[in-house]
Amino acid sequence: MPRVLSESDVTDFRERLCEVAEKLFAEKGPDAVTMRQLAAELGVSPMTPYRYFTDKEDILAAVRTNGFNRFADALEGAYAAAKGVRAKGAAVGEAYVTFAFEHPQTYKAMFDLNQPHEQNYPDLVAAALRARATQTSYVKDLIAEGILAGDPEEIGRMFWAAAHGAVGLELAGKLPAGAARGLHRHMNGALAKGLRPGA
């Protein structure tokens, strides 16, 4: 008979399982990872993960939820610490790139993996929305100050696409190490010029 697990036991094991899953998902893609592999990596019986998660999809949702919340923490912290609207925008951009390269497996799990039933995981949906909000809040400030003009959601997507493109190219080995950060700054500068009122 399995022992009764405390809340702390459950939390600790879920975190350990998510760490292993994040690494395997990033290395092999979720389709190549099995519950048996996850159990073997942790040195537990093949049935143990099912005490904590319904299935692999449930684990992937937990991994991505955790990633989006950590990412949002980093961007929100950068936004709060910077002074002035331009500085806030630059700080959020720098925090984006820094997070991606300090946590590449997390970043890949967040943005590169497709989860077709995402709507079944409300915590994941909320975490992803929170992360997206961090990428448009500084844009709203820039528009309010008259520095940029346009739809903040659309502009936020443009800056996100620029950041993700530069990061993705370097993570894939298509840019030299460290090149994404400079490329990202140049693209942001060019986008900002084109988005000025009257441009």
N, C-alpha and C positions, 0 to 999 in steps of 0.2 A: 504494500500500500504506500503510495507516494506521501512524503511528509508534507505537512501543512506549511505553505510558504507565507512568510511575512511580506508586508508591502515593500519593505526594503529589499528582500530577496528577489521579488518580482522585478522591481525597478532595476536592480543591479544586473540581473541576467538579461533583461530586455536591452539595456544599454550595451552590454558586451556583444550580444547577438547582432545588434544594429551596426556596431563597429565592424564586425567581421563581414556582415552582409554588404555594407557600403564598399569595402575593399573588393570583395568578389564581384559585385555588380559592376563596379567601375572597370575591373580588369577583364571580365568575361562577358558582360551584358547579362541582364536578368534571365534571359531564356536559357543560358548555359549553366545557371546556378540552381542546385536542388536543395531541398530541405535536408537531405542526407549529408550533402557536402557541408552545409552550415553547421550541422550537428558535429560532424567529424572535426571541423576546424576548432570547435569549442571543447572537444573531447567528451561529449555527452552522447547519450543514446539517440538514435534517429527519431524517436517519438518525443523527446524532451522539448524541442521548439514549439510543438503543438500545445504545450501547456501555457505558452505565453502569447502565441500568435495563431490566428486561424489558418493562415497559409502564407506562401511566399509573397503574394500580392500585399498582404497585411504588413509584412516585414518591410517591403519596399516603400509602402506608404509611410511607415514610421521613420524610416531612414530619411526620406525626402522631407517629411514634416520637420524633423530635427534640423536638417540642413537649411531649409528656408528660414527657420526661426533664428539660427545662428547667424546667417547671412544678414537678416533684417537687423539683428542686434548690432552687427558691425557697421552697417550703413547708418542706422539711427544714431549710434554713438558718434560717428564722424560728423554727421549733420549737426548734432547738438553742441559739439565741441568747437566748431568753426564759427568765426565772427564775420558777419556780412554775407549778403546773398551770393556774391560771386565765389567767395571762399567756401561757402557751404556746398555749392555745386561741385567745385573742384575736389573738396574733401570726400564727397560721396563717390565721385568717380575713382579717386585713388583707393578708397576703401573697397570698392567693387573689385578692382584689379588685384589688390593685395589679398583679399579673401580667396579669390580664384586660384592664385598661385600658392598660397599657404595651405589650402584645403582642396587640391585638385580632384580628389575622389568624391568629396562632398559636392563640389561644383558640377561634376559630370552627372552624378546621381540626380541632382536637382533639375538640370536643364537638358541633358542628353537622353535620358531614359523616358520612354513613353509609357504612361499608365492609363490604359483605356477606360478604367472605371474609377477615375479620380474622384468623381462626385460622390462615391460611396464612402469617402473618408473626409468627414467635415473638418477634422483638425488639419489635414493636408491642404484643403481648399483655403482655410483661414490663414494658414502660414504662407501659402503662395500669394494670396491677396495682400497680406502684410508686406511681404518682400517687394511686390510690385509698387505698393504705395510709397516705399522708400525711394523708388526711382522716379517718382513724379512730384514729390513734395517740394524739392528744391526748384523744380521747373516752375511750379506755381509761384514761388517767391520771385524768380527772375522775370516772369510775366507781369506780376504785380508791380515790380520796380520799373517796368518799361524797358528792360534790357533785352527781352525776347518777346516775340509776338506769335500767337498761334494757339492751337489746342494743346493743353498741357499733357494730355494722355498720348497724343500722337507724337509730340516732341519727346516725351519720356521714352517712347518706343524707339525713336531714332537714336537717342543716346545709348539706350540699352543695346540695340543692334550693333552700334559701333563698338561698344565695350566687348560684347560677346564675340563679335567677329575677330577682334584683335586677340583676345584671350584664347579663343578656340584655335586660331592659326598657330599660336605659339605652343599650346598644349599638344597639338598634333605634330609638332616639329617642323612646321612650314615657315616659321620665323625664327631667327636666332634667339637664344635665351636673353630675356630682358627687353627685347624689341617691342613687345606688345604695349608696355607702359608708355613709351614715347609716341608710338603710333596712335594710341588711344588719345593722348593729349592733343596731338595735331588734328585728329578727326573731330574732336570736341570743339576745338578752336574754329575749324572750318565750318562746322554745323552752326555754331553760335553766330558767326558772321552772317551766314545766310538767313538766319532766323531773327535778325534785328528788325525792329519796326521800320517799315519802308524799304527793306532790302529787296 
